[in-house]
């Protein structure tokens, strides 16, 4: 992740302790540090790591001005005031990313690893990223398979109810001297009321939770970010506040586009004709996990900026180009390992020379083999699940056609009885 990426910046003032005065400037937040730059001199007055912050509080300076204080190290306090749009928004954003930094050691790992990345490590990262994305796909497929199974149960129930309706209609179509006609009409009325409690209607209410993350959200042009949670469901996206009260729910078919502004921010929009769109800006330190899933669910609706394509679509990076875009990851990686372990047997002098120039340790080879085994296992399981779901879809399609035909027939018989 780019350490210099500016997540947010706010105009405000900083109390310069050495000169006992307030300095106007800009407070900037990156994934791993917080800095304040003065407007007049253009100099960065302070800069410290998020992992070094020990506390963030809302306080009042001189008993009048609302301020934000940041504690660093051994009780060193920094004062910020006149923050725009307001102190609460800045506090919510800083606290969210600060807590996420404390719960993750990612920042330390990034700082520690400043050496150029070897070809072996690049391939390991590529395989690991593919494994994670394939795992997310498998999770979505699993929930989708559960929904298909519930639909099948609902169709079985509908088929059973249609059999009952057919029997009742047959009895109603009998001669008028049939002695139980009144009782049958009553039974028919009960059958009409029964579908309201069908399990099939409940099946579509089970959304299937895939991922739930803490977020900062705002609606439309409102710049006031509020704390809440985002639930990624098989049926859509659900935004709730800190009290778990529903703010808004996007059904899957309602989402028109998802714009990825940066690795920590997305904008979800539902367009309307003749009235304002429903648009939410969502920010989270775990937004990369959300993006990897929604990109699978809403592939044609997710829009990336050009500078983000390399980050979220590593298969388009130079590593993939070097291995050949026409071959699969598994075949390319396996061939790469064979050439590394047995460079003398590689075909083509130029390729052998290129592989020999690359430095790949035995530990990297073993780690890559382990990742590829997991990747292959997930891929095989996913293939089996896809084949099963294709068969289920065929059954659902034929069962739906049969049910529609029987319902139309029953409708015509009822009209004749009326």
SENU-86812 format. One record per residue (C-alpha): x negated, y, z negated; residue number from 1. Coordinates in Angstrom, 1 decimal. Example, Ala and Ser with C-alpha at 12.3 -4.5 7.8 and 13.67 -1.06 7.14 Angstrom:
<drenlos>
@x: -12.3, y: -4.5, z: -7.8, nr: 1
@x: -13.7, y: -1.1, z: -7.1, nr: 2
</drenlos>
This chain:
<drenlos>
@x: 0.0, y: 0.0, z: 0.0, nr: 1
@x: -1.3, y: 3.5, z: 0.8, nr: 2
@x: -2.5, y: 5.1, z: -2.4, nr: 3
@x: -2.3, y: 8.6, z: -1.0, nr: 4
@x: 1.3, y: 8.3, z: 0.0, nr: 5
@x: 3.3, y: 11.2, z: -1.5, nr: 6
@x: 6.5, y: 9.8, z: -2.9, nr: 7
@x: 7.8, y: 13.1, z: -4.2, nr: 8
@x: 6.7, y: 16.7, z: -4.9, nr: 9
@x: 8.4, y: 19.4, z: -6.9, nr: 10
@x: 7.8, y: 23.2, z: -7.2, nr: 11
@x: 7.2, y: 24.2, z: -10.8, nr: 12
@x: 4.7, y: 25.7, z: -13.3, nr: 13
@x: 2.0, y: 24.1, z: -15.4, nr: 14
@x: 0.7, y: 25.4, z: -18.7, nr: 15
@x: -3.1, y: 25.9, z: -18.4, nr: 16
@x: -4.3, y: 25.3, z: -21.9, nr: 17
@x: -7.8, y: 26.7, z: -21.4, nr: 18
@x: -6.4, y: 30.1, z: -20.3, nr: 19
@x: -3.1, y: 30.1, z: -22.3, nr: 20
@x: -1.0, y: 30.9, z: -19.3, nr: 21
@x: 1.5, y: 29.3, z: -16.9, nr: 22
@x: 0.4, y: 28.6, z: -13.3, nr: 23
@x: 2.8, y: 28.2, z: -10.4, nr: 24
@x: 2.3, y: 25.3, z: -8.0, nr: 25
@x: 3.5, y: 21.9, z: -7.0, nr: 26
@x: 3.7, y: 18.6, z: -9.0, nr: 27
@x: 3.0, y: 15.6, z: -6.7, nr: 28
@x: 3.7, y: 11.9, z: -7.3, nr: 29
@x: 1.9, y: 9.1, z: -5.5, nr: 30
@x: 2.2, y: 5.3, z: -6.1, nr: 31
@x: -0.6, y: 5.4, z: -8.6, nr: 32
@x: -1.2, y: 9.0, z: -9.9, nr: 33
@x: 0.3, y: 12.3, z: -10.8, nr: 34
@x: -1.3, y: 15.6, z: -9.8, nr: 35
@x: -0.6, y: 19.4, z: -10.0, nr: 36
@x: -1.9, y: 21.8, z: -7.4, nr: 37
@x: -1.7, y: 25.6, z: -7.8, nr: 38
@x: -0.1, y: 27.7, z: -5.1, nr: 39
@x: -2.5, y: 30.7, z: -5.4, nr: 40
@x: -5.9, y: 28.9, z: -5.3, nr: 41
@x: -4.8, y: 25.7, z: -3.7, nr: 42
@x: -6.8, y: 23.8, z: -6.3, nr: 43
@x: -5.8, y: 20.5, z: -8.0, nr: 44
@x: -5.7, y: 21.5, z: -11.7, nr: 45
@x: -4.9, y: 18.1, z: -13.1, nr: 46
@x: -4.8, y: 14.5, z: -11.8, nr: 47
@x: -4.4, y: 11.3, z: -13.7, nr: 48
@x: -3.3, y: 7.7, z: -13.1, nr: 49
@x: 0.2, y: 6.6, z: -13.9, nr: 50
@x: -1.2, y: 3.7, z: -15.8, nr: 51
@x: -2.9, y: 6.2, z: -18.1, nr: 52
@x: 0.3, y: 7.9, z: -19.1, nr: 53
@x: 1.5, y: 7.0, z: -22.6, nr: 54
@x: 4.8, y: 8.9, z: -22.7, nr: 55
@x: 7.1, y: 11.3, z: -20.8, nr: 56
@x: 9.5, y: 13.5, z: -22.7, nr: 57
@x: 12.0, y: 16.4, z: -22.2, nr: 58
@x: 11.0, y: 19.2, z: -24.6, nr: 59
@x: 11.5, y: 23.0, z: -25.0, nr: 60
@x: 8.6, y: 25.5, z: -24.8, nr: 61
@x: 8.7, y: 28.6, z: -27.0, nr: 62
@x: 12.1, y: 27.4, z: -28.2, nr: 63
@x: 13.6, y: 28.8, z: -24.9, nr: 64
@x: 12.4, y: 27.2, z: -21.7, nr: 65
@x: 13.2, y: 23.6, z: -20.9, nr: 66
@x: 10.1, y: 21.7, z: -20.1, nr: 67
@x: 8.7, y: 18.3, z: -19.3, nr: 68
@x: 5.7, y: 16.9, z: -21.2, nr: 69
@x: 3.4, y: 14.1, z: -20.2, nr: 70
@x: 1.2, y: 12.4, z: -22.7, nr: 71
@x: -2.1, y: 11.0, z: -21.5, nr: 72
@x: -4.7, y: 9.0, z: -23.3, nr: 73
@x: -5.3, y: 9.8, z: -26.9, nr: 74
@x: -2.4, y: 12.3, z: -27.4, nr: 75
@x: -3.4, y: 14.8, z: -24.7, nr: 76
@x: -0.2, y: 16.7, z: -23.7, nr: 77
@x: 0.5, y: 18.4, z: -20.4, nr: 78
@x: 3.4, y: 20.9, z: -20.1, nr: 79
@x: 5.5, y: 21.4, z: -16.9, nr: 80
@x: 8.4, y: 23.9, z: -16.6, nr: 81
@x: 10.6, y: 25.6, z: -14.0, nr: 82
@x: 10.8, y: 22.4, z: -12.1, nr: 83
@x: 13.1, y: 22.3, z: -9.0, nr: 84
@x: 15.8, y: 21.1, z: -8.4, nr: 85
@x: 15.9, y: 20.5, z: -12.2, nr: 86
@x: 14.1, y: 18.9, z: -15.0, nr: 87
@x: 16.4, y: 15.8, z: -15.2, nr: 88
@x: 15.7, y: 14.8, z: -11.6, nr: 89
@x: 12.0, y: 15.0, z: -12.1, nr: 90
@x: 12.1, y: 13.1, z: -15.4, nr: 91
@x: 14.2, y: 10.3, z: -13.8, nr: 92
@x: 11.8, y: 9.8, z: -10.9, nr: 93
@x: 8.6, y: 10.0, z: -13.0, nr: 94
@x: 10.0, y: 7.6, z: -15.6, nr: 95
@x: 11.1, y: 5.1, z: -13.0, nr: 96
@x: 7.7, y: 4.8, z: -11.2, nr: 97
@x: 5.7, y: 5.1, z: -14.5, nr: 98
@x: 7.6, y: 2.1, z: -16.0, nr: 99
@x: 7.2, y: 0.1, z: -12.8, nr: 100
@x: 3.5, y: 0.8, z: -12.9, nr: 101
@x: 3.2, y: -0.4, z: -16.5, nr: 102
@x: 5.0, y: -3.7, z: -15.5, nr: 103
@x: 2.7, y: -4.3, z: -12.6, nr: 104
@x: -1.0, y: -4.7, z: -12.3, nr: 105
@x: -0.9, y: -3.9, z: -8.6, nr: 106
@x: -2.5, y: -0.5, z: -9.0, nr: 107
@x: -5.5, y: -1.9, z: -10.8, nr: 108
@x: -5.9, y: -4.6, z: -8.1, nr: 109
@x: -5.8, y: -2.0, z: -5.3, nr: 110
@x: -8.4, y: 0.1, z: -7.0, nr: 111
@x: -10.7, y: -2.8, z: -7.8, nr: 112
@x: -10.6, y: -4.1, z: -4.3, nr: 113
@x: -12.3, y: -1.3, z: -2.3, nr: 114
@x: -14.5, y: -3.6, z: -0.1, nr: 115
@x: -13.7, y: -4.2, z: 3.6, nr: 116
@x: -11.3, y: -7.1, z: 3.9, nr: 117
@x: -12.7, y: -10.2, z: 5.6, nr: 118
@x: -10.9, y: -11.9, z: 8.5, nr: 119
@x: -10.2, y: -14.8, z: 6.2, nr: 120
@x: -8.5, y: -12.6, z: 3.6, nr: 121
@x: -6.5, y: -10.8, z: 6.4, nr: 122
@x: -5.2, y: -14.1, z: 7.6, nr: 123
@x: -4.3, y: -15.2, z: 4.0, nr: 124
@x: -2.4, y: -11.9, z: 3.5, nr: 125
@x: -0.6, y: -12.4, z: 6.8, nr: 126
@x: 0.3, y: -16.0, z: 5.9, nr: 127
@x: 1.4, y: -15.0, z: 2.3, nr: 128
@x: 3.6, y: -12.2, z: 3.8, nr: 129
@x: 5.2, y: -14.6, z: 6.2, nr: 130
@x: 5.7, y: -17.1, z: 3.4, nr: 131
@x: 7.5, y: -14.4, z: 1.3, nr: 132
@x: 9.7, y: -13.3, z: 4.2, nr: 133
@x: 10.5, y: -16.9, z: 5.2, nr: 134
@x: 11.4, y: -17.6, z: 1.5, nr: 135
@x: 13.8, y: -14.6, z: 1.5, nr: 136
@x: 15.3, y: -16.0, z: 4.7, nr: 137
@x: 15.8, y: -19.4, z: 3.1, nr: 138
@x: 17.5, y: -17.7, z: 0.1, nr: 139
@x: 19.9, y: -15.9, z: 2.4, nr: 140
@x: 20.6, y: -19.1, z: 4.3, nr: 141
@x: 21.2, y: -20.9, z: 1.1, nr: 142
@x: 23.9, y: -18.4, z: 0.0, nr: 143
@x: 25.3, y: -18.5, z: 3.5, nr: 144
@x: 25.6, y: -22.3, z: 3.4, nr: 145
@x: 27.4, y: -22.0, z: 0.1, nr: 146
@x: 29.9, y: -19.6, z: 1.7, nr: 147
@x: 30.4, y: -22.0, z: 4.6, nr: 148
@x: 31.1, y: -24.9, z: 2.1, nr: 149
@x: 33.7, y: -22.7, z: 0.4, nr: 150
@x: 35.3, y: -21.9, z: 3.7, nr: 151
@x: 35.5, y: -25.6, z: 4.5, nr: 152
@x: 37.3, y: -26.2, z: 1.2, nr: 153
@x: 39.7, y: -23.4, z: 2.0, nr: 154
@x: 40.4, y: -24.8, z: 5.5, nr: 155
@x: 41.1, y: -28.2, z: 4.0, nr: 156
@x: 43.6, y: -26.6, z: 1.6, nr: 157
@x: 45.2, y: -24.7, z: 4.5, nr: 158
@x: 45.4, y: -28.0, z: 6.4, nr: 159
@x: 47.1, y: -29.7, z: 3.4, nr: 160
@x: 49.6, y: -26.8, z: 3.1, nr: 161
@x: 50.4, y: -26.9, z: 6.8, nr: 162
@x: 51.3, y: -30.6, z: 6.4, nr: 163
@x: 53.7, y: -29.7, z: 3.6, nr: 164
@x: 55.2, y: -26.9, z: 5.7, nr: 165
@x: 55.6, y: -29.3, z: 8.6, nr: 166
@x: 57.4, y: -31.8, z: 6.5, nr: 167
@x: 59.7, y: -29.1, z: 5.1, nr: 168
@x: 60.5, y: -27.7, z: 8.5, nr: 169
@x: 61.3, y: -31.1, z: 9.8, nr: 170
@x: 63.8, y: -31.6, z: 7.0, nr: 171
@x: 65.3, y: -28.2, z: 7.6, nr: 172
@x: 65.8, y: -29.0, z: 11.2, nr: 173
@x: 67.9, y: -32.0, z: 10.2, nr: 174
@x: 71.8, y: -31.8, z: 10.5, nr: 175
@x: 73.6, y: -29.4, z: 8.2, nr: 176
@x: 75.2, y: -32.2, z: 6.2, nr: 177
@x: 71.8, y: -32.9, z: 4.7, nr: 178
@x: 72.6, y: -32.9, z: 0.9, nr: 179
@x: 69.3, y: -31.4, z: -0.3, nr: 180
@x: 69.2, y: -28.4, z: 2.0, nr: 181
@x: 69.4, y: -25.8, z: -0.8, nr: 182
@x: 66.7, y: -27.5, z: -2.8, nr: 183
@x: 64.5, y: -27.6, z: 0.3, nr: 184
@x: 65.0, y: -23.9, z: 1.0, nr: 185
@x: 63.8, y: -23.2, z: -2.6, nr: 186
@x: 60.8, y: -25.5, z: -2.1, nr: 187
@x: 60.0, y: -23.7, z: 1.1, nr: 188
@x: 60.1, y: -20.4, z: -0.7, nr: 189
@x: 57.6, y: -21.7, z: -3.3, nr: 190
@x: 55.3, y: -22.9, z: -0.5, nr: 191
@x: 55.4, y: -19.4, z: 1.0, nr: 192
@x: 54.3, y: -17.9, z: -2.3, nr: 193
@x: 51.6, y: -20.5, z: -2.9, nr: 194
@x: 48.9, y: -19.2, z: -0.5, nr: 195
@x: 48.4, y: -16.2, z: -2.7, nr: 196
@x: 46.5, y: -18.5, z: -5.2, nr: 197
@x: 44.6, y: -20.4, z: -2.5, nr: 198
@x: 40.9, y: -21.1, z: -3.4, nr: 199
@x: 40.1, y: -19.9, z: 0.1, nr: 200
@x: 40.9, y: -16.3, z: -0.9, nr: 201
@x: 38.7, y: -16.7, z: -3.9, nr: 202
@x: 35.9, y: -18.0, z: -1.8, nr: 203
@x: 35.4, y: -14.7, z: 0.0, nr: 204
@x: 35.2, y: -12.9, z: -3.3, nr: 205
@x: 32.0, y: -14.7, z: -4.3, nr: 206
@x: 29.4, y: -12.3, z: -2.9, nr: 207
@x: 26.3, y: -14.3, z: -3.6, nr: 208
@x: 23.7, y: -12.2, z: -5.4, nr: 209
@x: 20.3, y: -12.3, z: -3.7, nr: 210
@x: 18.3, y: -9.6, z: -5.5, nr: 211
@x: 19.0, y: -6.9, z: -8.1, nr: 212
@x: 16.5, y: -4.0, z: -8.7, nr: 213
@x: 16.6, y: -0.7, z: -10.7, nr: 214
@x: 16.9, y: 2.3, z: -8.4, nr: 215
@x: 17.3, y: 6.1, z: -8.2, nr: 216
@x: 20.2, y: 7.1, z: -6.0, nr: 217
@x: 21.9, y: 10.2, z: -4.7, nr: 218
@x: 24.8, y: 10.6, z: -2.3, nr: 219
@x: 24.8, y: 12.7, z: 0.8, nr: 220
@x: 22.9, y: 16.0, z: 0.7, nr: 221
@x: 22.8, y: 15.9, z: -3.1, nr: 222
@x: 19.2, y: 16.0, z: -4.3, nr: 223
@x: 19.9, y: 15.0, z: -7.9, nr: 224
@x: 18.6, y: 11.5, z: -8.2, nr: 225
@x: 20.3, y: 9.4, z: -10.8, nr: 226
@x: 19.3, y: 6.1, z: -12.4, nr: 227
@x: 21.1, y: 2.9, z: -11.6, nr: 228
@x: 20.8, y: -0.5, z: -10.0, nr: 229
@x: 21.1, y: -1.9, z: -6.5, nr: 230
@x: 22.4, y: -5.4, z: -5.9, nr: 231
@x: 21.7, y: -7.0, z: -2.5, nr: 232
@x: 24.5, y: -9.5, z: -1.8, nr: 233
@x: 25.3, y: -11.8, z: 1.0, nr: 234
@x: 28.4, y: -9.7, z: 1.6, nr: 235
@x: 26.7, y: -6.3, z: 1.4, nr: 236
@x: 25.1, y: -3.8, z: -0.9, nr: 237
@x: 26.4, y: -2.7, z: -4.4, nr: 238
@x: 25.3, y: 0.5, z: -6.2, nr: 239
@x: 25.9, y: 0.8, z: -9.9, nr: 240
@x: 25.1, y: 3.4, z: -12.5, nr: 241
@x: 23.2, y: 2.8, z: -15.8, nr: 242
@x: 26.5, y: 1.7, z: -17.5, nr: 243
@x: 27.0, y: -1.0, z: -14.8, nr: 244
@x: 29.9, y: 1.0, z: -13.4, nr: 245
@x: 30.4, y: 0.6, z: -9.7, nr: 246
@x: 29.4, y: 3.7, z: -7.8, nr: 247
@x: 29.8, y: 2.4, z: -4.2, nr: 248
@x: 29.9, y: -0.9, z: -2.4, nr: 249
@x: 28.9, y: -1.3, z: 1.3, nr: 250
@x: 30.5, y: -4.3, z: 2.9, nr: 251
@x: 28.2, y: -6.0, z: 5.4, nr: 252
@x: 30.2, y: -4.9, z: 8.4, nr: 253
@x: 30.5, y: -1.3, z: 7.0, nr: 254
@x: 26.7, y: -0.6, z: 7.2, nr: 255
@x: 25.9, y: 1.3, z: 10.5, nr: 256
@x: 22.2, y: 1.9, z: 9.9, nr: 257
@x: 19.4, y: 1.7, z: 7.2, nr: 258
@x: 16.6, y: 4.1, z: 7.7, nr: 259
@x: 13.3, y: 3.3, z: 5.9, nr: 260
@x: 11.8, y: 6.7, z: 5.0, nr: 261
@x: 8.8, y: 5.2, z: 3.2, nr: 262
@x: 8.0, y: 2.0, z: 1.3, nr: 263
@x: 9.9, y: 3.3, z: -1.7, nr: 264
@x: 12.9, y: 5.0, z: -0.1, nr: 265
@x: 15.7, y: 4.0, z: 2.2, nr: 266
@x: 18.9, y: 5.8, z: 3.4, nr: 267
@x: 22.0, y: 3.6, z: 3.9, nr: 268
@x: 24.8, y: 5.1, z: 6.0, nr: 269
@x: 28.3, y: 4.3, z: 7.1, nr: 270
@x: 29.6, y: 6.5, z: 10.0, nr: 271
@x: 33.1, y: 7.8, z: 10.5, nr: 272
@x: 34.9, y: 9.8, z: 13.2, nr: 273
@x: 36.7, y: 12.9, z: 11.9, nr: 274
@x: 35.4, y: 12.7, z: 8.3, nr: 275
@x: 32.0, y: 12.8, z: 6.6, nr: 276
@x: 29.7, y: 9.8, z: 6.6, nr: 277
@x: 29.1, y: 7.8, z: 3.4, nr: 278
@x: 25.3, y: 8.1, z: 3.0, nr: 279
@x: 23.2, y: 7.1, z: 0.0, nr: 280
@x: 19.5, y: 7.8, z: -0.6, nr: 281
@x: 18.0, y: 4.9, z: -2.6, nr: 282
@x: 14.5, y: 4.9, z: -4.2, nr: 283
@x: 12.8, y: 2.2, z: -6.1, nr: 284
@x: 9.3, y: 1.0, z: -7.0, nr: 285
@x: 10.5, y: -2.5, z: -5.8, nr: 286
@x: 12.0, y: -1.2, z: -2.6, nr: 287
@x: 9.6, y: -3.3, z: -0.5, nr: 288
@x: 11.4, y: -6.5, z: -1.9, nr: 289
@x: 14.7, y: -5.0, z: -0.8, nr: 290
@x: 13.5, y: -4.0, z: 2.6, nr: 291
@x: 12.1, y: -7.5, z: 3.3, nr: 292
@x: 15.6, y: -8.9, z: 2.7, nr: 293
@x: 17.8, y: -6.3, z: 4.4, nr: 294
@x: 15.6, y: -6.5, z: 7.5, nr: 295
@x: 16.7, y: -10.1, z: 7.8, nr: 296
@x: 20.4, y: -9.4, z: 7.1, nr: 297
@x: 20.7, y: -6.2, z: 9.2, nr: 298
@x: 17.9, y: -6.7, z: 11.7, nr: 299
@x: 19.3, y: -4.5, z: 14.4, nr: 300
@x: 20.4, y: -1.8, z: 12.0, nr: 301
@x: 17.1, y: -1.3, z: 10.1, nr: 302
@x: 15.1, y: 1.6, z: 11.5, nr: 303
@x: 11.4, y: 2.0, z: 10.7, nr: 304
@x: 9.1, y: 4.9, z: 11.3, nr: 305
@x: 6.1, y: 4.1, z: 13.5, nr: 306
@x: 3.6, y: 4.4, z: 10.7, nr: 307
@x: 5.6, y: 1.8, z: 8.6, nr: 308
@x: 5.8, y: -0.9, z: 11.3, nr: 309
@x: 2.3, y: -2.3, z: 10.5, nr: 310
@x: 3.2, y: -2.5, z: 6.8, nr: 311
@x: 6.6, y: -4.2, z: 7.1, nr: 312
@x: 5.9, y: -6.2, z: 10.3, nr: 313
@x: 2.4, y: -7.6, z: 10.0, nr: 314
@x: 3.1, y: -10.0, z: 12.9, nr: 315
@x: 2.6, y: -6.9, z: 15.1, nr: 316
@x: -0.7, y: -6.0, z: 13.6, nr: 317
@x: -4.2, y: -6.5, z: 15.2, nr: 318
@x: -4.7, y: -9.8, z: 13.3, nr: 319
@x: -1.8, y: -11.3, z: 15.2, nr: 320
@x: -3.1, y: -9.9, z: 18.4, nr: 321
@x: -6.5, y: -11.5, z: 17.9, nr: 322
@x: -4.9, y: -14.9, z: 17.3, nr: 323
@x: -2.7, y: -14.7, z: 20.3, nr: 324
@x: 0.9, y: -13.5, z: 20.2, nr: 325
@x: 2.2, y: -16.4, z: 22.2, nr: 326
@x: 1.3, y: -19.1, z: 19.6, nr: 327
@x: 3.0, y: -19.7, z: 16.3, nr: 328
@x: 1.4, y: -18.7, z: 13.0, nr: 329
@x: 1.0, y: -22.3, z: 11.9, nr: 330
@x: -0.8, y: -23.4, z: 15.1, nr: 331
@x: -3.0, y: -20.3, z: 15.2, nr: 332
@x: -4.0, y: -20.5, z: 11.6, nr: 333
@x: -4.7, y: -24.3, z: 11.8, nr: 334
@x: -6.8, y: -23.8, z: 14.9, nr: 335
@x: -8.6, y: -20.9, z: 13.2, nr: 336
@x: -9.4, y: -23.2, z: 10.2, nr: 337
@x: -10.7, y: -25.9, z: 12.5, nr: 338
@x: -13.0, y: -23.5, z: 14.3, nr: 339
@x: -14.3, y: -22.1, z: 11.0, nr: 340
@x: -15.0, y: -25.6, z: 9.5, nr: 341
@x: -16.4, y: -27.0, z: 12.8, nr: 342
@x: -17.7, y: -24.1, z: 14.8, nr: 343
@x: -19.9, y: -26.4, z: 17.0, nr: 344
@x: -16.8, y: -28.2, z: 18.4, nr: 345
@x: -14.9, y: -25.0, z: 19.3, nr: 346
@x: -14.4, y: -24.7, z: 23.1, nr: 347
@x: -15.8, y: -21.6, z: 24.8, nr: 348
@x: -19.1, y: -20.0, z: 23.9, nr: 349
@x: -17.6, y: -16.5, z: 23.3, nr: 350
@x: -15.0, y: -17.9, z: 20.8, nr: 351
@x: -17.6, y: -20.0, z: 19.0, nr: 352
@x: -19.8, y: -16.9, z: 18.6, nr: 353
@x: -16.9, y: -14.8, z: 17.4, nr: 354
@x: -15.9, y: -17.4, z: 14.8, nr: 355
@x: -19.5, y: -17.8, z: 13.6, nr: 356
@x: -19.8, y: -14.1, z: 13.1, nr: 357
@x: -16.8, y: -14.1, z: 10.7, nr: 358
@x: -17.6, y: -14.7, z: 7.1, nr: 359
@x: -15.0, y: -17.1, z: 5.6, nr: 360
@x: -15.6, y: -18.7, z: 2.2, nr: 361
@x: -14.6, y: -22.2, z: 1.3, nr: 362
@x: -12.3, y: -20.8, z: -1.4, nr: 363
@x: -10.5, y: -18.7, z: 1.3, nr: 364
@x: -10.1, y: -21.7, z: 3.5, nr: 365
@x: -8.6, y: -23.8, z: 0.7, nr: 366
@x: -6.3, y: -21.0, z: -0.3, nr: 367
@x: -5.1, y: -20.5, z: 3.2, nr: 368
@x: -4.5, y: -24.3, z: 3.6, nr: 369
@x: -2.3, y: -24.2, z: 0.5, nr: 370
@x: -0.3, y: -21.2, z: 1.7, nr: 371
@x: 0.2, y: -22.8, z: 5.1, nr: 372
@x: 1.4, y: -26.1, z: 3.5, nr: 373
@x: 4.0, y: -24.1, z: 1.5, nr: 374
@x: 4.9, y: -22.2, z: 4.6, nr: 375
@x: 5.4, y: -25.3, z: 6.7, nr: 376
@x: 7.5, y: -26.9, z: 3.9, nr: 377
@x: 9.8, y: -23.9, z: 3.7, nr: 378
@x: 10.1, y: -23.8, z: 7.5, nr: 379
@x: 11.0, y: -27.5, z: 7.7, nr: 380
@x: 13.7, y: -27.1, z: 5.0, nr: 381
@x: 15.0, y: -24.0, z: 6.8, nr: 382
@x: 15.3, y: -25.9, z: 10.0, nr: 383
@x: 17.2, y: -28.7, z: 8.3, nr: 384
@x: 19.6, y: -26.2, z: 6.7, nr: 385
@x: 20.1, y: -24.4, z: 10.0, nr: 386
@x: 21.0, y: -27.6, z: 11.7, nr: 387
@x: 23.5, y: -28.4, z: 8.9, nr: 388
@x: 25.1, y: -25.0, z: 9.1, nr: 389
@x: 25.4, y: -25.3, z: 12.9, nr: 390
@x: 27.3, y: -28.5, z: 12.5, nr: 391
@x: 29.5, y: -26.9, z: 9.8, nr: 392
@x: 30.2, y: -23.9, z: 12.1, nr: 393
@x: 31.3, y: -26.3, z: 14.8, nr: 394
@x: 33.7, y: -27.9, z: 12.4, nr: 395
@x: 35.0, y: -24.6, z: 11.1, nr: 396
@x: 35.6, y: -23.4, z: 14.6, nr: 397
@x: 37.6, y: -26.5, z: 15.7, nr: 398
@x: 39.5, y: -26.5, z: 12.3, nr: 399
@x: 40.4, y: -22.8, z: 12.7, nr: 400
@x: 41.7, y: -23.4, z: 16.2, nr: 401
@x: 43.8, y: -26.3, z: 15.1, nr: 402
@x: 45.1, y: -24.3, z: 12.1, nr: 403
@x: 46.0, y: -21.3, z: 14.3, nr: 404
@x: 47.8, y: -23.6, z: 16.8, nr: 405
@x: 49.8, y: -25.3, z: 14.0, nr: 406
@x: 50.7, y: -21.9, z: 12.4, nr: 407
@x: 52.0, y: -20.6, z: 15.7, nr: 408
@x: 54.0, y: -23.8, z: 16.2, nr: 409
@x: 55.5, y: -23.4, z: 12.7, nr: 410
@x: 56.2, y: -19.8, z: 13.3, nr: 411
@x: 58.3, y: -20.6, z: 16.4, nr: 412
@x: 60.2, y: -23.4, z: 14.5, nr: 413
@x: 61.0, y: -20.9, z: 11.7, nr: 414
@x: 62.3, y: -18.3, z: 14.2, nr: 415
@x: 64.6, y: -21.0, z: 15.6, nr: 416
@x: 65.9, y: -21.8, z: 12.1, nr: 417
@x: 66.6, y: -18.1, z: 11.5, nr: 418
</drenlos>
